[in-house]
Amino acid sequence: MKQKSHSGLKKRLKIRKSGTATFDKSAKRHLLANKSKKQKKLYPSGMPINHTQRKTFAFILPGKLKTHGR
């Protein structure tokens, strides 16, 4: 039987053509008036996932992510 991809993880990651994945940091959608400019600047979008996360996510999303490379 084929393993299904994790639907929640698919919504939170963007998979590039190269096979690497990026995610958006949290805490930048609402209530921004209460946060400083510095705090908002520290939440960039398109942050790459690290190596240990990549190995875990590759198991949850079969055939989507590359497990090697940077």
Secondary structure, 3 states (H helix, E strand, C coil): CCCCCCHHHHHHEEECCCCCEEECCCCCCCCHHHCCHHHHHCCCCCEECCHHHHHHHHHHCCCCCCCCCC
